[in-house]
């Protein structure tokens, strides 16, 4: 294959990489909470019922922020059902996923989990069947010092100090006809503005995420965002966008080109934000919270059939899925000026990098990609110039064979490179024009011979990160020899 040249310059920054783009999502769906992070019957459970094996794996991903409790679940969730003595909490029929919710895990348990793993909590309020006042009361429960009704309730429940939750989502996917409480954009915007004002009256330091377009396929795409943004004005700090992708046509090359669509979605929503900002003559820019994203298309079972912790959308991930996850991260990094939060959906069992089976745990292919990026995230995103072979995708148009992003971290450069070719090795030369690349600090690769290769409970080494010996320094540049269907993360020292 012809060589690809990646040219970088510190004078062409995109913006600081917000560590919150490496966030996660914990929803009361399927086995994400129960039999996922919380499983008192498991041999790995601690005194709080949390699975220490799962927590150990999640700790490796070093997620700065985790969104909770939904998702579609939140539009039927009333937070007071999940606080207080566990044996007094109601067991309820949950409508989003047709499941039974025991409420054994709720706000205080989640805050304890956040404290254990160093997560910043990102709470979603119920603006489907709930009220703005209920949302305001939850902020008081979480963030206010003792001395008022709901803050005193928190103290009574054993937590005298405020949790100081900084991020709150104003509902979830309210543009979707499937969502409890769905209605016209104007109705949602009015409810969201009421909630925003009341919530910020309790704690003016909090940041709010408006519910934006959840699917590019909906007729309301972008128009929903315009109406919501124009109505809310500066009341919301971010607007959400969601994206799930898949290889429905079993065309690996086409699937790997989906990065074009991810880039386009980010740029379109950002353009709408800029339009509204200019129209309203606002000084403050609305940033993007890509607070649900992942590969999802194989397991579409979403009916819990009245069960507690049913097996819902438990996707098994392979190599091509892992390469697409790398593409999501590359896109977030390339748009670091606008994408400030991103949450992989979800973190355990439900379309997740980790699965459990009884007392056993499986580390999936996408876990290793997440870890490669999240452990190299500090610094400034640089705008890459890529000159090399391209191919034509039936669904997404012309795309570079090499997908890339780069982060400058003082005297180090983190470079992420994916070879989308199914059968050809790719020579790559990367240069940082105003610096000398002195040495390779570390390099890791994820690859396999078969795009469908996946880890199993019996063999978890099929698709995993391993040291990469195909990185070297030549002159002032970094030379990489990438095998087909591979993604490489490299850190180099600079002078």
C-alpha positions in Angstrom: 0.0 0.0 0.0 1.1 3.6 -0.7 2.4 5.4 2.4 0.1 7.7 4.4 1.6 10.9 5.7 0.1 12.5 8.8 1.3 16.1 9.3 0.8 17.9 12.6 1.8 21.3 13.9 1.3 22.7 17.4 0.2 26.0 15.8 -2.9 24.3 14.6 -4.7 23.2 17.7 -8.4 22.1 17.9 -8.7 22.7 21.6 -8.0 21.0 25.0 -9.3 17.5 25.1 -11.9 17.4 27.9 -11.3 14.2 29.9 -15.1 13.8 30.2 -15.3 12.5 26.6 -14.1 9.2 28.2 -17.2 8.9 30.3 -19.7 6.0 30.8 -23.4 5.4 31.2 -25.1 3.3 33.9 -28.8 2.7 33.3 -31.4 0.6 35.1 -31.8 -1.6 32.0 -31.3 -5.3 31.7 -28.3 -6.5 33.8 -26.3 -3.3 33.8 -27.0 -2.5 37.5 -28.3 -5.8 38.9 -25.8 -8.6 38.1 -23.6 -5.9 36.7 -22.1 -3.5 39.2 -24.4 -4.6 42.0 -24.8 -8.3 42.8 -24.9 -9.1 46.5 -25.1 -12.9 45.7 -21.9 -12.9 43.7 -18.7 -14.3 45.3 -17.0 -11.1 44.4 -19.5 -8.9 46.2 -18.3 -6.6 48.9 -20.2 -5.4 52.0 -22.1 -3.0 49.8 -23.1 -5.6 47.3 -20.8 -4.2 44.6 -18.9 -6.6 42.4 -15.2 -6.0 43.1 -14.1 -7.8 39.9 -16.3 -5.5 37.8 -15.2 -2.4 39.7 -11.5 -3.4 39.2 -12.0 -3.6 35.4 -13.9 -0.3 35.3 -11.2 1.3 37.3 -8.8 0.5 34.5 -10.9 2.6 32.1 -10.5 5.6 34.4 -13.9 7.2 33.5 -14.1 10.8 34.7 -17.9 11.0 34.5 -20.8 8.5 34.5 -24.4 9.2 33.6 -27.2 7.8 35.7 -30.0 6.4 36.0 -31.0 6.5 32.3 -31.7 6.5 29.4 -35.3 5.7 28.6 -35.6 4.3 32.2 -35.5 7.8 33.7 -38.7 9.0 32.0 -40.7 6.7 34.3 -38.4 6.9 37.3 -39.2 8.8 40.5 -36.0 9.2 42.5 -37.7 9.0 46.0 -38.5 5.4 45.2 -34.8 4.6 45.3 -33.8 6.2 48.6 -34.3 5.3 52.3 -34.1 1.9 53.9 -33.8 -0.7 51.2 -36.4 -3.0 52.6 -39.0 -0.2 52.6 -38.4 0.8 48.9 -41.2 -0.2 46.5 -40.9 -2.9 43.8 -42.4 -1.5 40.7 -43.2 -2.4 37.1 -40.7 -0.4 34.9 -42.3 0.7 31.7 -39.4 1.6 29.4 -38.0 -2.0 29.3 -41.0 -3.9 30.6 -39.0 -5.1 33.6 -39.4 -5.2 37.4 -37.4 -2.6 39.3 -36.6 -3.5 42.9 -35.1 -0.1 43.7 -32.4 -1.8 45.8 -29.9 0.4 44.1 -30.6 4.1 43.9 -29.2 7.6 44.4 -27.1 7.0 47.5 -25.7 3.7 46.3 -24.7 5.3 43.0 -23.0 8.2 44.8 -21.1 5.6 46.9 -20.0 3.9 43.7 -18.9 7.2 42.2 -16.9 7.9 45.3 -15.2 4.5 45.1 -14.1 4.9 41.5 -13.6 8.6 41.3 -16.5 9.3 38.9 -18.2 12.6 38.6 -21.9 11.9 38.7 -24.0 13.0 35.8 -27.7 12.7 36.8 -30.6 12.7 34.4 -33.9 14.0 35.7 -37.4 12.7 34.8 -39.0 15.2 32.4 -41.2 12.5 30.9 -43.7 11.5 33.7 -41.9 13.7 36.3 -42.3 17.4 37.0 -39.8 20.3 37.1 -40.5 20.4 40.9 -39.4 16.8 41.3 -36.2 17.6 39.5 -35.6 20.6 41.7 -36.2 18.5 44.8 -33.6 15.9 43.6 -31.0 18.7 43.3 -31.7 19.7 46.8 -31.4 16.1 48.0 -28.0 15.8 46.3 -26.5 19.2 46.6 -27.9 21.2 49.5 -26.5 21.4 53.0 -28.7 19.9 55.7 -31.4 22.2 57.1 -34.2 21.9 54.5 -36.6 19.1 53.7 -34.8 17.0 51.1 -31.3 17.7 52.3 -32.4 16.5 55.7 -33.9 13.4 54.1 -30.4 12.7 52.6 -28.9 13.2 56.1 -31.5 10.9 57.6 -30.5 8.3 55.0 -26.9 8.4 56.3 -25.3 11.0 54.2 -25.0 14.3 56.0 -22.6 15.9 53.5 -23.9 17.1 50.1 -22.9 15.1 47.1 -22.4 18.2 45.0 -23.5 16.7 41.7 -22.2 19.2 39.0 -24.0 17.8 35.8 -27.7 17.3 35.3 -29.5 16.1 32.1 -32.9 17.7 31.4 -34.6 14.4 30.5 -33.6 11.8 27.9 -34.4 11.5 24.2 -37.5 13.6 24.6 -37.6 13.9 20.7 -38.3 10.2 20.4 -41.9 8.8 20.0 -40.9 5.8 22.1 -40.1 8.0 25.1 -42.6 8.3 28.0 -43.9 11.9 28.0 -42.8 12.6 24.4 -44.4 15.6 22.8 -43.7 18.5 20.5 -40.3 20.3 20.9 -42.1 23.4 22.3 -43.7 21.4 25.1 -40.4 19.8 26.1 -38.6 23.1 25.9 -41.1 24.8 28.2 -40.9 22.0 30.7 -37.1 22.0 30.5 -36.8 25.7 31.0 -39.0 25.5 34.1 -36.9 22.7 35.5 -33.7 24.5 34.6 -34.7 27.6 36.5 -35.8 25.8 39.6 -32.8 23.5 39.6 -30.4 26.4 39.3 -32.3 28.3 42.0 -31.2 25.5 44.3 -27.6 25.3 43.1 -26.4 28.0 40.7 -23.1 26.1 40.1 -24.7 23.1 38.3 -24.4 22.6 34.5 -27.3 21.4 32.5 -27.6 19.3 29.4 -30.7 19.8 27.2 -32.2 16.8 25.4 -31.3 17.1 21.7 -31.9 15.0 18.6 -31.4 11.4 19.5 -31.5 9.9 16.0 -30.4 11.4 12.7 -33.1 9.3 11.0 -36.0 11.2 12.7 -37.8 13.8 10.6 -37.3 16.2 13.6 -33.5 15.9 13.4 -31.9 19.4 13.9 -35.2 21.2 13.8 -35.8 19.8 17.3 -32.5 21.2 18.4 -33.2 24.6 16.9 -36.6 24.9 18.8 -35.1 23.7 22.1 -32.0 25.9 21.9 -34.0 29.0 20.9 -36.4 28.5 23.8 -33.8 27.7 26.4 -31.4 30.4 25.5 -28.5 30.3 28.0 -30.3 28.1 30.5 -28.6 25.0 29.2 -24.8 24.6 28.9 -24.8 21.6 26.6 -27.1 19.8 24.2 -27.1 16.1 23.9 -26.7 13.9 20.8 -26.8 10.1 20.5 -25.5 7.6 18.0 -25.6 3.8 17.7 -24.0 2.2 14.6 -23.8 -1.3 13.2 -22.8 -3.5 10.3 -26.2 -4.6 9.2 -25.0 -5.3 5.6 -22.1 -7.4 6.8 -19.7 -5.1 4.9 -16.7 -4.5 7.0 -15.1 -1.8 4.9 -18.4 0.1 4.7 -18.9 -0.2 8.5 -15.4 1.1 9.3 -16.2 4.2 7.2 -19.0 5.2 9.6 -16.6 7.8 11.1 -17.7 10.1 8.2 -21.2 10.0 9.6 -20.1 10.6 13.1 -18.0 13.6 12.0 -21.0 14.9 10.0 -23.4 14.6 13.0 -21.1 16.5 15.3 -20.6 19.2 12.8 -24.3 19.6 11.9 -25.4 19.9 15.6 -22.6 22.3 16.3 -23.7 24.4 13.3 -27.2 24.5 14.7 -25.8 25.6 18.0 -23.8 28.4 16.3 -26.8 29.5 14.3 -29.0 29.9 17.4 -26.1 31.6 19.2 -25.7 34.1 16.4 -29.5 34.7 16.0 -29.9 35.4 19.7 -26.7 37.3 20.0 -25.6 35.2 22.9 -22.0 35.5 24.1 -21.9 32.0 25.3 -21.5 28.9 23.1 -23.5 25.8 23.7 -21.3 22.7 23.7 -22.1 19.1 22.8 -22.6 16.2 25.2 -22.5 13.0 23.1 -24.0 11.2 26.1 -24.9 7.9 24.4 -22.9 6.2 21.8 -21.7 2.7 20.8 -21.9 -0.1 18.4 -25.3 -1.8 18.7 -27.1 -3.9 16.1 -26.9 -7.6 16.8 -29.0 -8.1 19.9 -32.2 -6.0 19.8 -34.1 -7.7 22.7 -35.6 -4.9 24.7 -38.7 -6.6 26.3 -37.9 -7.6 29.9 -41.2 -9.6 30.1 -41.8 -8.6 33.7 -38.4 -9.9 35.0 -35.9 -8.5 37.4 -32.6 -7.9 35.6 -33.5 -9.6 32.3 -30.9 -10.2 29.6 -31.4 -7.3 27.3 -29.3 -6.1 24.3 -26.2 -8.0 25.5 -23.9 -7.4 22.5 -20.9 -9.5 21.8 -18.1 -7.4 20.4 -15.5 -8.3 17.8 -12.5 -6.7 16.1 -14.4 -4.6 13.6 -16.6 -3.2 16.4 -13.4 -2.3 18.3 -12.1 -0.4 15.3 -15.3 1.5 15.0 -15.1 2.4 18.7 -11.6 3.8 18.0 -13.2 5.8 15.2 -15.7 7.4 17.7 -12.8 8.5 19.9 -10.9 9.8 17.0 -13.9 11.9 16.0 -14.4 13.2 19.6 -10.7 14.2 19.8 -10.8 15.9 16.3 -13.8 17.9 17.5 -12.4 18.7 21.0 -13.4 22.3 20.7 -17.1 21.4 20.7 -17.5 17.8 22.2 -16.9 18.2 25.9 -18.7 15.2 27.3 -19.2 11.7 25.8 -20.6 8.6 27.5 -20.2 5.1 26.1 -23.5 3.2 26.5 -23.3 1.2 28.7 -20.6 0.1 31.0 -21.6 -3.5 32.1 -23.6 -6.2 30.3 -25.9 -4.0 28.3 -24.0 -3.1 25.0 -20.9 -2.9 27.2 -17.2 -3.5 27.3 -17.7 -5.8 30.2 -20.0 -8.8 30.6 -20.7 -11.0 33.5 -21.9 -14.6 33.7 -22.6 -15.8 37.2 -19.3 -15.1 39.1 -17.3 -14.9 35.8 -16.4 -11.7 33.9 -15.6 -11.1 30.2 -13.4 -8.3 29.0 -14.6 -7.5 25.4 -12.7 -6.1 22.5 -14.0 -2.6 22.8 -12.7 -2.5 26.4 -9.1 -2.5 25.2 -9.7 0.3 22.7 -11.3 2.4 25.4 -8.3 1.8 27.7 -5.8 2.7 25.0 -7.4 6.1 24.6 -8.4 6.9 28.1 -4.9 6.4 29.4 -3.5 8.8 26.8 -6.0 11.6 27.0 -4.2 14.6 28.5 -3.4 17.6 26.3 -4.4 19.6 23.3 -6.0 18.1 20.2 -4.1 18.9 17.0 -5.7 19.1 13.6 -4.2 16.3 11.4 -3.5 16.7 7.7 -3.7 13.2 6.2 -2.3 12.5 2.7 -2.7 8.9 1.6 -4.9 6.2 0.0 -8.7 6.5 0.2 -11.6 4.2 -0.7 -15.2 4.6 -1.6 -17.8 3.5 0.9 -21.3 2.7 -0.4 -23.0 4.3 2.7 -20.5 7.1 3.7 -18.6 8.2 0.6 -14.9 8.6 0.3 -12.8 7.9 3.4 -9.1 7.7 4.2 -7.8 4.2 4.7 -6.0 5.6 7.8 -8.1 7.1 10.5 -6.3 9.2 13.1 -6.3 11.7 15.9 -3.5 13.3 18.0 -3.0 14.9 21.4 -0.1 17.1 22.3 0.8 16.8 26.0 3.6 19.2 26.7 6.7 17.2 25.8 4.8 14.2 24.5 2.6 13.4 21.6 -0.2 10.8 21.7 -1.0 9.5 18.3 -3.9 7.2 17.4 -3.9 5.4 14.1 -6.3 2.9 12.6 -5.7 0.9 9.4 -9.1 0.2 7.8 -7.7 -2.0 5.1 -9.0 -5.6 5.2 -6.0 -7.1 3.6 -3.1 -4.7 3.2 -0.4 -3.5 5.6 -0.2 0.3 5.8 3.1 2.3 6.1 2.5 5.6 7.9 4.8 8.5 8.5 3.8 11.0 11.2 5.5 14.3 11.7 5.1 17.2 14.1 6.4 20.0 12.0 7.6 22.3 14.8 9.1 19.6 17.0 11.5 16.7 16.8 10.1 13.3 17.7 12.9 12.0 19.9 11.8 8.5 20.9 8.9 6.1 21.3 7.8 6.0 24.9 5.2 3.2 24.4 3.0 1.7 21.7 0.2 -0.8 21.7 -1.8 -2.5 19.0 -5.2 -4.2 18.8 -5.6 -6.4 15.8 -6.6 -9.9 14.5 -6.7 -11.8 11.2 -10.5 -11.9 11.1 -12.7 -8.9 11.5 -15.3 -11.1 13.3 -12.7 -12.3 15.9 -14.0 -11.9 19.4 -13.1 -12.7 23.0 -15.0 -15.4 24.9 -15.3 -16.3 28.6 -12.9 -19.2 27.8 -10.4 -17.2 25.8 -10.1 -13.5 26.5 -6.9 -12.9 24.6 -8.3 -13.1 21.0 -8.7 -9.3 20.6 -6.6 -7.5 23.2 -4.0 -4.8 23.4 -0.4 -5.9 23.2 3.0 -4.1 22.8 3.6 -2.9 19.3 7.0 -3.3 17.8 6.2 -1.6 14.4 6.9 1.9 15.6 10.3 3.6 15.0 11.9 7.0 14.5 13.3 8.0 11.2 14.7 11.5 10.9 12.2 13.8 12.6 9.2 11.5 12.0 7.5 8.5 13.5 7.3 5.5 11.2 4.5 3.0 11.7 3.9 -0.3 9.9 0.3 -1.2 10.6 -1.1 -4.6 9.8 -4.5 -4.8 8.2 -7.5 -4.2 10.4 -5.5 -2.8 13.3 -5.6 0.2 15.6 -2.4 1.5 17.3 -1.9 4.0 20.1 1.6 5.5 20.5 3.2 7.9 22.8 6.4 9.6 21.7 8.8 12.0 23.4 9.4 15.4 21.8 12.2 18.0 21.8 
